[in-house]
Amino acid sequence: MESISKHISYKESTRSSTAKRYNIDNSPSEFQLKNMKMVAEECFEPLREHHGKALFVSSFLRSKALNEHPAIGGSTTSQHLQGLYSKLEEGAIDIDADVYNNGMDNSDIFHWLKDNVVFDQLIYEYPNKQGENSWTHVSYRKGANRGMMLIAYKNSEGRTKYAVYNKENLQEIINNM
């Protein structure tokens, strides 16, 4: 298989330094592959086409073994599992613009997706003290999108927490850093 979508290669979509380091198979099933193509077409490609710039896919598919590995510590309900635990057609992708230093930042990605695509979850991942997010997570569920917007952040104990995305919550999280 050569590609998942026009701008995402199969290799890019299954790449994981953790999987490589620990020799974990991160190959998708046919069902997962279908879901990967769906989220790429519905969320990533409109963003890529609009901006006309290369974007880095920082996380797409996670096999069950990779998601459960202590180095990842992924949730059992992570949409990166691409519908592994249900018949629901769903998928997720994490996008990072900073890697290519292309004049966009991850906040630009978040806000463009918020305003222009249908999504299940859109997550402003780990803002810094300037309010810039580390990457943007977007997921899509065929026919069941909730339009949920969240902020992922670390609390004072270093645990990941989520808050509803709005300006007030973002500012409160930044102020507590």
C-alpha positions, 0 to 999 in steps of 0.5 A, spaced: 500 500 500 502 506 497 498 511 501 492 513 506 490 519 502 493 524 497 498 527 502 499 521 507 503 515 506 502 508 509 509 508 512 507 515 515 501 513 518 503 507 521 510 510 523 512 510 531 519 510 534 516 507 540 513 501 536 520 501 532 524 501 539 520 496 542 519 491 536 511 492 536 507 491 530 503 497 528 500 494 522 492 496 521 487 491 520 482 492 514 477 495 518 482 500 521 485 502 514 478 504 512 477 508 518 484 511 517 482 513 510 476 516 512 479 521 518 484 523 513 479 524 507 474 528 512 479 532 517 486 532 514 486 533 507 481 539 507 486 542 512 492 540 507 489 543 501 487 549 504 493 551 507 497 548 501 503 546 506 506 540 508 504 538 515 507 533 520 502 527 522 505 526 529 500 520 531 495 516 527 494 509 528 496 505 534 496 498 535 493 495 541 500 493 543 503 499 542 497 503 545 498 499 552 506 499 552 508 503 558 512 508 553 505 510 550 500 509 556 494 510 551 487 510 554 483 504 552 478 508 549 483 512 544 481 513 538 488 512 535 486 505 536 481 506 529 475 503 532 479 496 534 474 495 540 467 497 536 464 496 530 463 504 530 467 507 524 472 512 527 479 514 527 483 520 530 490 523 527 494 528 531 497 534 527 503 538 528 505 544 524 511 546 528 516 540 525 516 543 518 517 551 520 512 552 515 509 559 518 503 555 521 503 553 528 498 548 532 493 554 534 492 555 527 491 548 525 486 547 531 482 554 529 482 552 522 479 545 523 474 548 529 471 553 523 471 548 517 470 541 518 466 536 522 469 532 527 468 528 533 473 531 538 478 536 537 483 537 542 488 543 544 494 539 546 498 541 552 498 549 551 505 552 553 505 559 558 504 563 551 498 559 550 500 555 544 498 548 543 504 542 542 499 539 537 492 538 535 488 532 535 482 531 531 478 525 530 472 523 526 466 518 527 462 516 521 455 519 522 456 520 530 460 526 530 459 530 537 463 536 535 467 536 542 472 541 543 477 540 549 484 542 552 489 537 554 494 539 560 498 536 565 495 538 573 500 539 578 501 532 579 503 531 572 497 527 570 493 529 564 487 532 565 481 535 560 477 541 560 472 544 555 475 548 550 474 555 551 478 562 552 476 562 559 479 555 561 485 556 556 487 562 560 486 559 567 490 553 565 496 557 562 495 562 569 496 555 573 502 553 570 
